[in-house]
Amino acid sequence: MTGVLEISSIEKTDYAKFFKENGFLVVPDAFSPAEVAALRAETARLCRGEAGDIAGVTPASPDETDDEVISRYLCIHFPHKLSQVMFDTLKHPKTVEVLQQIIGPNVKAMQSMLFIKASGKPGQAWHQDEFFIPTRDRSLTGGWIALDDATTENGCLWVIPGSHKRGIIYPQHPHNDHRFDCTGEAYRFPYKDEDAIPVEVKTGSIVFFNGYLLHRSLPNRATSGYRRALVYHFMSAESFLPWNPPQPGETMGTLDYRDIELVCGEDPYAFKGVKSAARPHVRPSGEGGCATADKMS
């Protein structure tokens, strides 16, 4: 993996140590070719509108090929709400094995995102996931599953190792950089683009990254093909998730978003129940303007 820390030989007992120091971790060969094929098939089914209603998805006609259909979209949020395969993948044994080491025994998930990123589609500017999804204990962790080889040519992740350590959420501002989608860009951080490294990974790998880690991706500059990735966000089940405004009778101290799925262990707040709130939708890529861009990364 050009330019990235060589971590394929890390022992399982060192996952937590490496993650704590660098803010990210690559686990190669976590998913089998058959598992990847099933997720790719689900990607086509979702984009064709065959799995259920997704805001921004236009049902495909029978004469359109899968390639013609999926290339329309950059990212679909909350695909696990409609796809049983993607729902089940939340609790994949390899994912659980690592999460239990880097977060703890009790882990919940609150989001999934399906990135397709066909040739020519934009990337996303520098950002921290905790800017969008606040956790009270800084346990937010992304799990990025590569459904294609991710390379510098087709728009792999770039990370700034160690940028999570200060525990600072940097501000964001709008940008006019057409290399990126409509999401804002982090700034006022003490790092340069030259501090970043590309995370080039093979199909079936998982990239875990801390919610405070600065990361971005560049456009897919390959002449054809995709850089598909299925991304989940996880956190400690012990922590509240203040992800939406307080409702009557709530305070900021007790605010807890409950559209979650327990991934492993126990949920100490199970007595609150689970409430379905999020709806699957397409993320605006910027090609049609950013006025209606979704603000949840």
Protein Blocks (a to p, Z undefined) as FASTA:
>chain_A
ZZiacfklpcfklmmmmmmmnopacdehkbcfklmmmmmmmmmmmmnopnoccehiacdd
fklcfklmmmmpmbdghklmmmmklmmmmmgfklmmmmmmmnombdcdfbdcddfkpghi
acdddddfklmmccfklpaccddddfbdcdfknopacddehklmnopacdddddfbfkbc
fbdcdehiabdfklpccddddehiacdddfklccdddddfbfbdcddddddddddfkbcc
dfbccdehiafklgccfbdcdfbhcdfklmnopadfbdcddddehlnojklgcfbZZ
